[in-house]
Structure formats: C-alpha cells, structure tokens
Amino acid sequence: MVGRRIGGEYILVPLVGWGADLDSIFNLNRVGAFVWERLDGGTNGSAIVDGLVDRFAVDRETAEADYVEFIEHLRSIGAVTGPTPL
C-alpha cells in the first residue's frame, strides 16, 4: 500500500494484488493519516500514541485504544504486517 494526499484527502492505494479494484482504495481521516505517516518501521507505537495525545488533545487511554484498533484494521486489509508495538 502507498499513502497519498490528493485534493485534501489522504488515501491508501494498493500496489500489488488488488490491481485497479476501486473498492481497495481506502480514505483515511486526519487521525488515520497521522498514524500512517509515522509507520516508518523506526517509530514505535508508544511514540505514535504520544503524538496523537499531543496533536489531537485526546487522553492516552483513548489514543492507545484507537491506535491498536487502527493497526488491526490495517493488518486486516494487508496494509501492515507484524506486531502492534506500544
């Protein structure tokens, strides 16, 4: 998957496997885009959650739960693999 900001929207587009299937393009909200942009393999989940707390004025418990849920969703569509580190 590759993420791109297009016309004020942030979308994930599959590169392999799903081809041109428009049902396989995913639109991310601001929080999803924030997390996706930090999934670089070097930033751990705890640092991403810290960023969510700072950027979106949400409590840590909610940020952690939302982060884990979003990562699980990304895993279910094949956008990420591996553990969900916090």
PEQUI-V825582 format. One record per pair of residues at least 24 apart in sequence whose ideal C-beta (glycine too) atoms are under 6 Angstrom apart, sorted by the first residue. I is the first residue (numbers start at 1). J is the second residue. D is the distance in Angstrom with one decimal. If there is no record, write none. Layout:
# PEQUI-V825582
i & j & d
I & J & D
I & J & D
This chain:
# PEQUI-V825582
i & j & d
1 & 79 & 4.3
3 & 36 & 5.0
35 & 70 & 5.7
44 & 85 & 5.1
45 & 85 & 4.5
45 & 86 & 4.2
46 & 86 & 5.3
